[in-house]
Amino acid sequence: MDSLSKRSTDDTTPQARNVQYELYRQMSPAEKLRLVFEAYQMGRQLAIAGIKMRNPHAGDEEVWHLWARKQLGTELYDMAYGAMSCE
């Protein structure tokens, strides 16, 4: 891998990464878990916002079903909720 492509995929300096790792080491397991849940919630909110943009007339329940189908995949979604037509 040349230095240009390495820079484009790794934009954090080793010093900054060491500081970040040290901060993580100092966190309690509960604090780390809170960060994971917050990141998940942010991703979920972004995904739902995208679904709403692509389906502006969809109600909240339909948006949720579209999100669930995307997260689970069609096969698991259909097993869990039945073959609902929401697309």
PDB file with one MODEL, atoms N, CA, C and O in Angstrom:
MODEL        1
ATOM      1  N   MET A   1       0.854  -1.178   0.000  1.00  0.00           N
ATOM      2  CA  MET A   1       0.000   0.000   0.000  1.00  0.00           C
ATOM      3  C   MET A   1       0.893   1.232   0.000  1.00  0.00           C
ATOM      4  O   MET A   1       1.791   1.344   0.834  1.00  0.00           O
ATOM      5  N   ASP A   2       0.657   2.155  -0.923  1.00  0.00           N
ATOM      6  CA  ASP A   2       1.488   3.356  -0.960  1.00  0.00           C
ATOM      7  C   ASP A   2       1.060   4.344   0.128  1.00  0.00           C
ATOM      8  O   ASP A   2      -0.002   4.185   0.730  1.00  0.00           O
ATOM      9  N   SER A   3       1.881   5.352   0.374  1.00  0.00           N
ATOM     10  CA  SER A   3       1.613   6.268   1.482  1.00  0.00           C
ATOM     11  C   SER A   3       0.344   7.090   1.266  1.00  0.00           C
ATOM     12  O   SER A   3      -0.327   7.442   2.236  1.00  0.00           O
ATOM     13  N   LEU A   4       0.000   7.403   0.008  1.00  0.00           N
ATOM     14  CA  LEU A   4      -1.209   8.183  -0.251  1.00  0.00           C
ATOM     15  C   LEU A   4      -2.449   7.392   0.121  1.00  0.00           C
ATOM     16  O   LEU A   4      -3.332   7.926   0.792  1.00  0.00           O
ATOM     17  N   SER A   5      -2.543   6.132  -0.294  1.00  0.00           N
ATOM     18  CA  SER A   5      -3.737   5.354   0.035  1.00  0.00           C
ATOM     19  C   SER A   5      -3.782   5.053   1.526  1.00  0.00           C
ATOM     20  O   SER A   5      -4.871   4.947   2.089  1.00  0.00           O
ATOM     21  N   LYS A   6      -2.638   4.913   2.183  1.00  0.00           N
ATOM     22  CA  LYS A   6      -2.621   4.700   3.632  1.00  0.00           C
ATOM     23  C   LYS A   6      -3.149   5.945   4.333  1.00  0.00           C
ATOM     24  O   LYS A   6      -3.922   5.829   5.284  1.00  0.00           O
ATOM     25  N   ARG A   7      -2.756   7.112   3.892  1.00  0.00           N
ATOM     26  CA  ARG A   7      -3.254   8.349   4.489  1.00  0.00           C
ATOM     27  C   ARG A   7      -4.746   8.488   4.331  1.00  0.00           C
ATOM     28  O   ARG A   7      -5.417   8.971   5.244  1.00  0.00           O
ATOM     29  N   SER A   8      -5.284   8.083   3.206  1.00  0.00           N
ATOM     30  CA  SER A   8      -6.710   8.270   2.983  1.00  0.00           C
ATOM     31  C   SER A   8      -7.558   7.330   3.833  1.00  0.00           C
ATOM     32  O   SER A   8      -8.734   7.606   4.069  1.00  0.00           O
ATOM     33  N   THR A   9      -6.977   6.222   4.295  1.00  0.00           N
ATOM     34  CA  THR A   9      -7.745   5.302   5.130  1.00  0.00           C
ATOM     35  C   THR A   9      -7.360   5.400   6.600  1.00  0.00           C
ATOM     36  O   THR A   9      -8.056   4.842   7.449  1.00  0.00           O
ATOM     37  N   ASP A  10      -6.286   6.084   6.920  1.00  0.00           N
ATOM     38  CA  ASP A  10      -5.799   6.185   8.287  1.00  0.00           C
ATOM     39  C   ASP A  10      -5.386   7.624   8.548  1.00  0.00           C
ATOM     40  O   ASP A  10      -4.207   7.962   8.448  1.00  0.00           O
ATOM     41  N   ASP A  11      -6.347   8.466   8.881  1.00  0.00           N
ATOM     42  CA  ASP A  11      -6.054   9.885   9.015  1.00  0.00           C
ATOM     43  C   ASP A  11      -5.755  10.312  10.457  1.00  0.00           C
ATOM     44  O   ASP A  11      -5.661  11.506  10.743  1.00  0.00           O
ATOM     45  N   THR A  12      -5.606   9.340  11.362  1.00  0.00           N
ATOM     46  CA  THR A  12      -5.294   9.656  12.753  1.00  0.00           C
ATOM     47  C   THR A  12      -3.814   9.420  13.007  1.00  0.00           C
ATOM     48  O   THR A  12      -3.266   8.372  12.666  1.00  0.00           O
ATOM     49  N   THR A  13      -3.185  10.408  13.609  1.00  0.00           N
ATOM     50  CA  THR A  13      -1.753  10.250  13.905  1.00  0.00           C
ATOM     51  C   THR A  13      -1.570   9.213  15.010  1.00  0.00           C
ATOM     52  O   THR A  13      -2.476   8.999  15.816  1.00  0.00           O
ATOM     53  N   PRO A  14      -0.412   8.574  15.051  1.00  0.00           N
ATOM     54  CA  PRO A  14      -0.149   7.615  16.132  1.00  0.00           C
ATOM     55  C   PRO A  14      -0.282   8.260  17.518  1.00  0.00           C
ATOM     56  O   PRO A  14      -0.756   7.616  18.454  1.00  0.00           O
ATOM     57  N   GLN A  15       0.126   9.510  17.653  1.00  0.00           N
ATOM     58  CA  GLN A  15       0.019  10.188  18.944  1.00  0.00           C
ATOM     59  C   GLN A  15      -1.448  10.361  19.346  1.00  0.00           C
ATOM     60  O   GLN A  15      -1.819  10.099  20.490  1.00  0.00           O
ATOM     61  N   ALA A  16      -2.264  10.797  18.411  1.00  0.00           N
ATOM     62  CA  ALA A  16      -3.692  10.970  18.702  1.00  0.00           C
ATOM     63  C   ALA A  16      -4.340   9.629  19.030  1.00  0.00           C
ATOM     64  O   ALA A  16      -5.168   9.538  19.937  1.00  0.00           O
ATOM     65  N   ARG A  17      -3.964   8.598  18.296  1.00  0.00           N
ATOM     66  CA  ARG A  17      -4.519   7.266  18.554  1.00  0.00           C
ATOM     67  C   ARG A  17      -4.134   6.786  19.955  1.00  0.00           C
ATOM     68  O   ARG A  17      -4.953   6.185  20.650  1.00  0.00           O
ATOM     69  N   ASN A  18      -2.893   7.048  20.371  1.00  0.00           N
ATOM     70  CA  ASN A  18      -2.458   6.654  21.710  1.00  0.00           C
ATOM     71  C   ASN A  18      -3.260   7.371  22.790  1.00  0.00           C
ATOM     72  O   ASN A  18      -3.620   6.771  23.803  1.00  0.00           O
ATOM     73  N   VAL A  19      -3.537   8.649  22.574  1.00  0.00           N
ATOM     74  CA  VAL A  19      -4.364   9.406  23.528  1.00  0.00           C
ATOM     75  C   VAL A  19      -5.761   8.791  23.585  1.00  0.00           C
ATOM     76  O   VAL A  19      -6.315   8.602  24.668  1.00  0.00           O
ATOM     77  N   GLN A  20      -6.326   8.484  22.428  1.00  0.00           N
ATOM     78  CA  GLN A  20      -7.657   7.891  22.387  1.00  0.00           C
ATOM     79  C   GLN A  20      -7.670   6.546  23.116  1.00  0.00           C
ATOM     80  O   GLN A  20      -8.569   6.284  23.915  1.00  0.00           O
ATOM     81  N   TYR A  21      -6.688   5.703  22.848  1.00  0.00           N
ATOM     82  CA  TYR A  21      -6.623   4.405  23.520  1.00  0.00           C
ATOM     83  C   TYR A  21      -6.494   4.572  25.029  1.00  0.00           C
ATOM     84  O   TYR A  21      -7.113   3.824  25.785  1.00  0.00           O
ATOM     85  N   GLU A  22      -5.709   5.531  25.473  1.00  0.00           N
ATOM     86  CA  GLU A  22      -5.558   5.756  26.906  1.00  0.00           C
ATOM     87  C   GLU A  22      -6.881   6.198  27.530  1.00  0.00           C
ATOM     88  O   GLU A  22      -7.231   5.761  28.626  1.00  0.00           O
ATOM     89  N   LEU A  23      -7.602   7.052  26.841  1.00  0.00           N
ATOM     90  CA  LEU A  23      -8.920   7.465  27.344  1.00  0.00           C
ATOM     91  C   LEU A  23      -9.859   6.263  27.448  1.00  0.00           C
ATOM     92  O   LEU A  23     -10.605   6.135  28.419  1.00  0.00           O
ATOM     93  N   TYR A  24      -9.822   5.393  26.456  1.00  0.00           N
ATOM     94  CA  TYR A  24     -10.652   4.180  26.515  1.00  0.00           C
ATOM     95  C   TYR A  24     -10.232   3.286  27.679  1.00  0.00           C
ATOM     96  O   TYR A  24     -11.087   2.714  28.355  1.00  0.00           O
ATOM     97  N   ARG A  25      -8.943   3.158  27.917  1.00  0.00           N
ATOM     98  CA  ARG A  25      -8.462   2.322  29.023  1.00  0.00           C
ATOM     99  C   ARG A  25      -8.950   2.852  30.374  1.00  0.00           C
ATOM    100  O   ARG A  25      -9.202   2.079  31.298  1.00  0.00           O
ATOM    101  N   GLN A  26      -9.078   4.168  30.477  1.00  0.00           N
ATOM    102  CA  GLN A  26      -9.500   4.782  31.739  1.00  0.00           C
ATOM    103  C   GLN A  26     -11.011   4.705  31.958  1.00  0.00           C
ATOM    104  O   GLN A  26     -11.488   4.924  33.071  1.00  0.00           O
ATOM    105  N   MET A  27     -11.757   4.398  30.913  1.00  0.00           N
ATOM    106  CA  MET A  27     -13.216   4.331  31.028  1.00  0.00           C
ATOM    107  C   MET A  27     -13.652   3.030  31.700  1.00  0.00           C
ATOM    108  O   MET A  27     -13.019   1.986  31.549  1.00  0.00           O
ATOM    109  N   SER A  28     -14.741   3.125  32.439  1.00  0.00           N
ATOM    110  CA  SER A  28     -15.314   1.921  33.031  1.00  0.00           C
ATOM    111  C   SER A  28     -16.031   1.129  31.929  1.00  0.00           C
ATOM    112  O   SER A  28     -16.356   1.684  30.879  1.00  0.00           O
ATOM    113  N   PRO A  29     -16.274  -0.145  32.162  1.00  0.00           N
ATOM    114  CA  PRO A  29     -17.046  -0.916  31.174  1.00  0.00           C
ATOM    115  C   PRO A  29     -18.411  -0.283  30.880  1.00  0.00           C
ATOM    116  O   PRO A  29     -18.875  -0.306  29.740  1.00  0.00           O
ATOM    117  N   ALA A  30     -19.043   0.278  31.900  1.00  0.00           N
ATOM    118  CA  ALA A  30     -20.352   0.914  31.694  1.00  0.00           C
ATOM    119  C   ALA A  30     -20.238   2.115  30.760  1.00  0.00           C
ATOM    120  O   ALA A  30     -21.108   2.334  29.918  1.00  0.00           O
ATOM    121  N   GLU A  31     -19.162   2.896  30.909  1.00  0.00           N
ATOM    122  CA  GLU A  31     -18.967   4.058  30.025  1.00  0.00           C
ATOM    123  C   GLU A  31     -18.727   3.610  28.583  1.00  0.00           C
ATOM    124  O   GLU A  31     -19.241   4.212  27.640  1.00  0.00           O
ATOM    125  N   LYS A  32     -17.941   2.544  28.427  1.00  0.00           N
ATOM    126  CA  LYS A  32     -17.693   2.024  27.079  1.00  0.00           C
ATOM    127  C   LYS A  32     -18.982   1.521  26.447  1.00  0.00           C
ATOM    128  O   LYS A  32     -19.240   1.761  25.267  1.00  0.00           O
ATOM    129  N   LEU A  33     -19.784   0.825  27.233  1.00  0.00           N
ATOM    130  CA  LEU A  33     -21.051   0.312  26.721  1.00  0.00           C
ATOM    131  C   LEU A  33     -21.994   1.456  26.346  1.00  0.00           C
ATOM    132  O   LEU A  33     -22.718   1.373  25.354  1.00  0.00           O
ATOM    133  N   ARG A  34     -21.978   2.518  27.143  1.00  0.00           N
ATOM    134  CA  ARG A  34     -22.798   3.689  26.816  1.00  0.00           C
ATOM    135  C   ARG A  34     -22.397   4.265  25.460  1.00  0.00           C
ATOM    136  O   ARG A  34     -23.260   4.645  24.669  1.00  0.00           O
ATOM    137  N   LEU A  35     -21.084   4.332  25.184  1.00  0.00           N
ATOM    138  CA  LEU A  35     -20.613   4.823  23.888  1.00  0.00           C
ATOM    139  C   LEU A  35     -21.115   3.935  22.742  1.00  0.00           C
ATOM    140  O   LEU A  35     -21.513   4.430  21.688  1.00  0.00           O
ATOM    141  N   VAL A  36     -21.087   2.632  22.967  1.00  0.00           N
ATOM    142  CA  VAL A  36     -21.571   1.699  21.938  1.00  0.00           C
ATOM    143  C   VAL A  36     -23.051   1.952  21.665  1.00  0.00           C
ATOM    144  O   VAL A  36     -23.466   2.050  20.511  1.00  0.00           O
ATOM    145  N   PHE A  37     -23.847   2.058  22.734  1.00  0.00           N
ATOM    146  CA  PHE A  37     -25.284   2.283  22.553  1.00  0.00           C
ATOM    147  C   PHE A  37     -25.562   3.634  21.887  1.00  0.00           C
ATOM    148  O   PHE A  37     -26.456   3.738  21.046  1.00  0.00           O
ATOM    149  N   GLU A  38     -24.810   4.655  22.255  1.00  0.00           N
ATOM    150  CA  GLU A  38     -24.994   5.967  21.627  1.00  0.00           C
ATOM    151  C   GLU A  38     -24.650   5.915  20.143  1.00  0.00           C
ATOM    152  O   GLU A  38     -25.347   6.515  19.325  1.00  0.00           O
ATOM    153  N   ALA A  39     -23.594   5.212  19.793  1.00  0.00           N
ATOM    154  CA  ALA A  39     -23.222   5.088  18.374  1.00  0.00           C
ATOM    155  C   ALA A  39     -24.298   4.317  17.611  1.00  0.00           C
ATOM    156  O   ALA A  39     -24.639   4.678  16.485  1.00  0.00           O
ATOM    157  N   TYR A  40     -24.831   3.264  18.218  1.00  0.00           N
ATOM    158  CA  TYR A  40     -25.910   2.496  17.582  1.00  0.00           C
ATOM    159  C   TYR A  40     -27.134   3.382  17.364  1.00  0.00           C
ATOM    160  O   TYR A  40     -27.721   3.382  16.282  1.00  0.00           O
ATOM    161  N   GLN A  41     -27.516   4.139  18.397  1.00  0.00           N
ATOM    162  CA  GLN A  41     -28.688   5.011  18.274  1.00  0.00           C
ATOM    163  C   GLN A  41     -28.495   6.058  17.179  1.00  0.00           C
ATOM    164  O   GLN A  41     -29.428   6.353  16.432  1.00  0.00           O
ATOM    165  N   MET A  42     -27.300   6.614  17.082  1.00  0.00           N
ATOM    166  CA  MET A  42     -27.025   7.603  16.034  1.00  0.00           C
ATOM    167  C   MET A  42     -27.141   6.956  14.655  1.00  0.00           C
ATOM    168  O   MET A  42     -27.739   7.530  13.745  1.00  0.00           O
ATOM    169  N   GLY A  43     -26.579   5.785  14.505  1.00  0.00           N
ATOM    170  CA  GLY A  43     -26.697   5.074  13.229  1.00  0.00           C
ATOM    171  C   GLY A  43     -28.139   4.771  12.888  1.00  0.00           C
ATOM    172  O   GLY A  43     -28.550   4.907  11.736  1.00  0.00           O
ATOM    173  N   ARG A  44     -28.913   4.358  13.883  1.00  0.00           N
ATOM    174  CA  ARG A  44     -30.333   4.061  13.669  1.00  0.00           C
ATOM    175  C   ARG A  44     -31.080   5.327  13.240  1.00  0.00           C
ATOM    176  O   ARG A  44     -31.889   5.288  12.313  1.00  0.00           O
ATOM    177  N   GLN A  45     -30.808   6.438  13.907  1.00  0.00           N
ATOM    178  CA  GLN A  45     -31.467   7.699  13.553  1.00  0.00           C
ATOM    179  C   GLN A  45     -31.114   8.117  12.124  1.00  0.00           C
ATOM    180  O   GLN A  45     -31.975   8.598  11.388  1.00  0.00           O
ATOM    181  N   LEU A  46     -29.866   7.937  11.737  1.00  0.00           N
ATOM    182  CA  LEU A  46     -29.454   8.280  10.372  1.00  0.00           C
ATOM    183  C   LEU A  46     -30.147   7.371   9.358  1.00  0.00           C
ATOM    184  O   LEU A  46     -30.597   7.835   8.310  1.00  0.00           O
ATOM    185  N   ALA A  47     -30.233   6.083   9.669  1.00  0.00           N
ATOM    186  CA  ALA A  47     -30.898   5.145   8.764  1.00  0.00           C
ATOM    187  C   ALA A  47     -32.378   5.498   8.614  1.00  0.00           C
ATOM    188  O   ALA A  47     -32.911   5.486   7.504  1.00  0.00           O
ATOM    189  N   ILE A  48     -33.031   5.809   9.713  1.00  0.00           N
ATOM    190  CA  ILE A  48     -34.454   6.161   9.666  1.00  0.00           C
ATOM    191  C   ILE A  48     -34.653   7.468   8.905  1.00  0.00           C
ATOM    192  O   ILE A  48     -35.618   7.605   8.153  1.00  0.00           O
ATOM    193  N   ALA A  49     -33.756   8.423   9.092  1.00  0.00           N
ATOM    194  CA  ALA A  49     -33.858   9.676   8.339  1.00  0.00           C
ATOM    195  C   ALA A  49     -33.748   9.402   6.839  1.00  0.00           C
ATOM    196  O   ALA A  49     -34.475   9.998   6.045  1.00  0.00           O
ATOM    197  N   GLY A  50     -32.843   8.503   6.450  1.00  0.00           N
ATOM    198  CA  GLY A  50     -32.716   8.140   5.037  1.00  0.00           C
ATOM    199  C   GLY A  50     -33.963   7.466   4.507  1.00  0.00           C
ATOM    200  O   GLY A  50     -34.386   7.740   3.384  1.00  0.00           O
ATOM    201  N   ILE A  51     -34.559   6.589   5.298  1.00  0.00           N
ATOM    202  CA  ILE A  51     -35.796   5.912   4.884  1.00  0.00           C
ATOM    203  C   ILE A  51     -36.896   6.943   4.697  1.00  0.00           C
ATOM    204  O   ILE A  51     -37.642   6.883   3.719  1.00  0.00           O
ATOM    205  N   LYS A  52     -37.007   7.891   5.626  1.00  0.00           N
ATOM    206  CA  LYS A  52     -38.035   8.933   5.514  1.00  0.00           C
ATOM    207  C   LYS A  52     -37.827   9.801   4.282  1.00  0.00           C
ATOM    208  O   LYS A  52     -38.791  10.216   3.638  1.00  0.00           O
ATOM    209  N   MET A  53     -36.556  10.076   3.951  1.00  0.00           N
ATOM    210  CA  MET A  53     -36.285  10.872   2.748  1.00  0.00           C
ATOM    211  C   MET A  53     -36.701  10.126   1.490  1.00  0.00           C
ATOM    212  O   MET A  53     -37.225  10.730   0.554  1.00  0.00           O
ATOM    213  N   ARG A  54     -36.470   8.807   1.460  1.00  0.00           N
ATOM    214  CA  ARG A  54     -36.813   8.008   0.289  1.00  0.00           C
ATOM    215  C   ARG A  54     -38.294   7.645   0.239  1.00  0.00           C
ATOM    216  O   ARG A  54     -38.807   7.271  -0.815  1.00  0.00           O
ATOM    217  N   ASN A  55     -38.984   7.756   1.379  1.00  0.00           N
ATOM    218  CA  ASN A  55     -40.400   7.395   1.474  1.00  0.00           C
ATOM    219  C   ASN A  55     -41.145   8.501   2.224  1.00  0.00           C
ATOM    220  O   ASN A  55     -41.619   8.281   3.338  1.00  0.00           O
ATOM    221  N   PRO A  56     -41.250   9.685   1.622  1.00  0.00           N
ATOM    222  CA  PRO A  56     -41.783  10.838   2.355  1.00  0.00           C
ATOM    223  C   PRO A  56     -43.231  10.689   2.825  1.00  0.00           C
ATOM    224  O   PRO A  56     -43.646  11.396   3.743  1.00  0.00           O
ATOM    225  N   HIS A  57     -44.003   9.793   2.222  1.00  0.00           N
ATOM    226  CA  HIS A  57     -45.405   9.636   2.612  1.00  0.00           C
ATOM    227  C   HIS A  57     -45.612   8.487   3.589  1.00  0.00           C
ATOM    228  O   HIS A  57     -46.743   8.221   3.995  1.00  0.00           O
ATOM    229  N   ALA A  58     -44.547   7.809   3.968  1.00  0.00           N
ATOM    230  CA  ALA A  58     -44.659   6.672   4.884  1.00  0.00           C
ATOM    231  C   ALA A  58     -44.916   7.158   6.305  1.00  0.00           C
ATOM    232  O   ALA A  58     -44.324   8.136   6.761  1.00  0.00           O
ATOM    233  N   GLY A  59     -45.806   6.459   6.988  1.00  0.00           N
ATOM    234  CA  GLY A  59     -46.071   6.752   8.392  1.00  0.00           C
ATOM    235  C   GLY A  59     -44.993   6.128   9.269  1.00  0.00           C
ATOM    236  O   GLY A  59     -44.132   5.391   8.789  1.00  0.00           O
ATOM    237  N   ASP A  60     -45.056   6.435  10.558  1.00  0.00           N
ATOM    238  CA  ASP A  60     -44.032   5.947  11.493  1.00  0.00           C
ATOM    239  C   ASP A  60     -43.944   4.424  11.511  1.00  0.00           C
ATOM    240  O   ASP A  60     -42.844   3.872  11.538  1.00  0.00           O
ATOM    241  N   GLU A  61     -45.080   3.741  11.495  1.00  0.00           N
ATOM    242  CA  GLU A  61     -45.062   2.277  11.542  1.00  0.00           C
ATOM    243  C   GLU A  61     -44.424   1.699  10.282  1.00  0.00           C
ATOM    244  O   GLU A  61     -43.631   0.761  10.363  1.00  0.00           O
ATOM    245  N   GLU A  62     -44.761   2.249   9.134  1.00  0.00           N
ATOM    246  CA  GLU A  62     -44.169   1.762   7.886  1.00  0.00           C
ATOM    247  C   GLU A  62     -42.663   2.018   7.865  1.00  0.00           C
ATOM    248  O   GLU A  62     -41.890   1.166   7.428  1.00  0.00           O
ATOM    249  N   VAL A  63     -42.254   3.186   8.333  1.00  0.00           N
ATOM    250  CA  VAL A  63     -40.825   3.508   8.400  1.00  0.00           C
ATOM    251  C   VAL A  63     -40.121   2.490   9.289  1.00  0.00           C
ATOM    252  O   VAL A  63     -39.051   1.991   8.941  1.00  0.00           O
ATOM    253  N   TRP A  64     -40.723   2.180  10.443  1.00  0.00           N
ATOM    254  CA  TRP A  64     -40.113   1.208  11.344  1.00  0.00           C
ATOM    255  C   TRP A  64     -39.970  -0.151  10.659  1.00  0.00           C
ATOM    256  O   TRP A  64     -38.930  -0.799  10.771  1.00  0.00           O
ATOM    257  N   HIS A  65     -41.025  -0.586   9.942  1.00  0.00           N
ATOM    258  CA  HIS A  65     -40.969  -1.875   9.253  1.00  0.00           C
ATOM    259  C   HIS A  65     -39.911  -1.872   8.145  1.00  0.00           C
ATOM    260  O   HIS A  65     -39.219  -2.871   7.947  1.00  0.00           O
ATOM    261  N   LEU A  66     -39.786  -0.779   7.439  1.00  0.00           N
ATOM    262  CA  LEU A  66     -38.746  -0.693   6.414  1.00  0.00           C
ATOM    263  C   LEU A  66     -37.361  -0.780   7.044  1.00  0.00           C
ATOM    264  O   LEU A  66     -36.466  -1.442   6.518  1.00  0.00           O
ATOM    265  N   TRP A  67     -37.199  -0.102   8.178  1.00  0.00           N
ATOM    266  CA  TRP A  67     -35.925  -0.154   8.890  1.00  0.00           C
ATOM    267  C   TRP A  67     -35.649  -1.580   9.387  1.00  0.00           C
ATOM    268  O   TRP A  67     -34.545  -2.097   9.217  1.00  0.00           O
ATOM    269  N   ALA A  68     -36.647  -2.202   9.994  1.00  0.00           N
ATOM    270  CA  ALA A  68     -36.478  -3.559  10.531  1.00  0.00           C
ATOM    271  C   ALA A  68     -36.131  -4.542   9.421  1.00  0.00           C
ATOM    272  O   ALA A  68     -35.266  -5.399   9.601  1.00  0.00           O
ATOM    273  N   ARG A  69     -36.796  -4.426   8.274  1.00  0.00           N
ATOM    274  CA  ARG A  69     -36.507  -5.323   7.151  1.00  0.00           C
ATOM    275  C   ARG A  69     -35.057  -5.146   6.686  1.00  0.00           C
ATOM    276  O   ARG A  69     -34.379  -6.120   6.359  1.00  0.00           O
ATOM    277  N   LYS A  70     -34.595  -3.901   6.660  1.00  0.00           N
ATOM    278  CA  LYS A  70     -33.214  -3.627   6.248  1.00  0.00           C
ATOM    279  C   LYS A  70     -32.218  -4.211   7.258  1.00  0.00           C
ATOM    280  O   LYS A  70     -31.190  -4.765   6.869  1.00  0.00           O
ATOM    281  N   GLN A  71     -32.522  -4.086   8.536  1.00  0.00           N
ATOM    282  CA  GLN A  71     -31.618  -4.580   9.567  1.00  0.00           C
ATOM    283  C   GLN A  71     -31.573  -6.105   9.632  1.00  0.00           C
ATOM    284  O   GLN A  71     -30.505  -6.699   9.780  1.00  0.00           O
ATOM    285  N   LEU A  72     -32.735  -6.722   9.520  1.00  0.00           N
ATOM    286  CA  LEU A  72     -32.824  -8.169   9.685  1.00  0.00           C
ATOM    287  C   LEU A  72     -32.584  -8.945   8.404  1.00  0.00           C
ATOM    288  O   LEU A  72     -32.180 -10.108   8.432  1.00  0.00           O
ATOM    289  N   GLY A  73     -32.837  -8.292   7.284  1.00  0.00           N
ATOM    290  CA  GLY A  73     -32.847  -9.014   6.021  1.00  0.00           C
ATOM    291  C   GLY A  73     -34.253  -9.563   5.808  1.00  0.00           C
ATOM    292  O   GLY A  73     -34.997  -9.776   6.765  1.00  0.00           O
ATOM    293  N   THR A  74     -34.602  -9.785   4.564  1.00  0.00           N
ATOM    294  CA  THR A  74     -35.967 -10.183   4.235  1.00  0.00           C
ATOM    295  C   THR A  74     -36.365 -11.495   4.902  1.00  0.00           C
ATOM    296  O   THR A  74     -37.463 -11.603   5.446  1.00  0.00           O
ATOM    297  N   GLU A  75     -35.492 -12.485   4.865  1.00  0.00           N
ATOM    298  CA  GLU A  75     -35.849 -13.805   5.401  1.00  0.00           C
ATOM    299  C   GLU A  75     -36.162 -13.748   6.901  1.00  0.00           C
ATOM    300  O   GLU A  75     -37.201 -14.247   7.334  1.00  0.00           O
ATOM    301  N   LEU A  76     -35.275 -13.147   7.691  1.00  0.00           N
ATOM    302  CA  LEU A  76     -35.528 -13.056   9.128  1.00  0.00           C
ATOM    303  C   LEU A  76     -36.699 -12.143   9.442  1.00  0.00           C
ATOM    304  O   LEU A  76     -37.489 -12.425  10.343  1.00  0.00           O
ATOM    305  N   TYR A  77     -36.813 -11.046   8.697  1.00  0.00           N
ATOM    306  CA  TYR A  77     -37.935 -10.146   8.905  1.00  0.00           C
ATOM    307  C   TYR A  77     -39.257 -10.882   8.684  1.00  0.00           C
ATOM    308  O   TYR A  77     -40.179 -10.780   9.494  1.00  0.00           O
ATOM    309  N   ASP A  78     -39.336 -11.625   7.579  1.00  0.00           N
ATOM    310  CA  ASP A  78     -40.567 -12.360   7.278  1.00  0.00           C
ATOM    311  C   ASP A  78     -40.852 -13.419   8.336  1.00  0.00           C
ATOM    312  O   ASP A  78     -42.011 -13.664   8.671  1.00  0.00           O
ATOM    313  N   MET A  79     -39.802 -14.050   8.865  1.00  0.00           N
ATOM    314  CA  MET A  79     -39.996 -15.038   9.929  1.00  0.00           C
ATOM    315  C   MET A  79     -40.524 -14.373  11.199  1.00  0.00           C
ATOM    316  O   MET A  79     -41.368 -14.940  11.893  1.00  0.00           O
ATOM    317  N   ALA A  80     -40.040 -13.198  11.497  1.00  0.00           N
ATOM    318  CA  ALA A  80     -40.416 -12.509  12.726  1.00  0.00           C
ATOM    319  C   ALA A  80     -41.765 -11.799  12.623  1.00  0.00           C
ATOM    320  O   ALA A  80     -42.552 -11.817  13.569  1.00  0.00           O
ATOM    321  N   TYR A  81     -42.030 -11.178  11.484  1.00  0.00           N
ATOM    322  CA  TYR A  81     -43.207 -10.320  11.362  1.00  0.00           C
ATOM    323  C   TYR A  81     -44.187 -10.770  10.296  1.00  0.00           C
ATOM    324  O   TYR A  81     -45.248 -10.165  10.136  1.00  0.00           O
ATOM    325  N   GLY A  82     -43.851 -11.812   9.573  1.00  0.00           N
ATOM    326  CA  GLY A  82     -44.698 -12.232   8.473  1.00  0.00           C
ATOM    327  C   GLY A  82     -44.347 -11.437   7.227  1.00  0.00           C
ATOM    328  O   GLY A  82     -43.700 -10.392   7.301  1.00  0.00           O
ATOM    329  N   ALA A  83     -44.771 -11.935   6.110  1.00  0.00           N
ATOM    330  CA  ALA A  83     -44.451 -11.284   4.839  1.00  0.00           C
ATOM    331  C   ALA A  83     -45.363 -10.077   4.668  1.00  0.00           C
ATOM    332  O   ALA A  83     -46.385 -10.147   3.986  1.00  0.00           O
ATOM    333  N   MET A  84     -44.979  -8.975   5.293  1.00  0.00           N
ATOM    334  CA  MET A  84     -45.766  -7.736   5.184  1.00  0.00           C
ATOM    335  C   MET A  84     -45.277  -6.949   3.991  1.00  0.00           C
ATOM    336  O   MET A  84     -44.073  -6.849   3.757  1.00  0.00           O
ATOM    337  N   SER A  85     -46.186  -6.400   3.250  1.00  0.00           N
ATOM    338  CA  SER A  85     -45.798  -5.586   2.110  1.00  0.00           C
ATOM    339  C   SER A  85     -45.694  -4.142   2.567  1.00  0.00           C
ATOM    340  O   SER A  85     -46.700  -3.473   2.800  1.00  0.00           O
ATOM    341  N   CYS A  86     -44.462  -3.675   2.690  1.00  0.00           N
ATOM    342  CA  CYS A  86     -44.277  -2.273   3.123  1.00  0.00           C
ATOM    343  C   CYS A  86     -43.343  -1.545   2.185  1.00  0.00           C
ATOM    344  O   CYS A  86     -42.842  -0.471   2.516  1.00  0.00           O
ATOM    345  N   GLU A  87     -43.103  -2.117   1.018  1.00  0.00           N
ATOM    346  CA  GLU A  87     -42.218  -1.441   0.060  1.00  0.00           C
ATOM    347  C   GLU A  87     -42.992  -1.015  -1.153  1.00  0.00           C
ATOM    348  O   GLU A  87     -42.423  -0.429  -2.074  1.00  0.00           O
TER     349      GLU A  87
ENDMDL
END
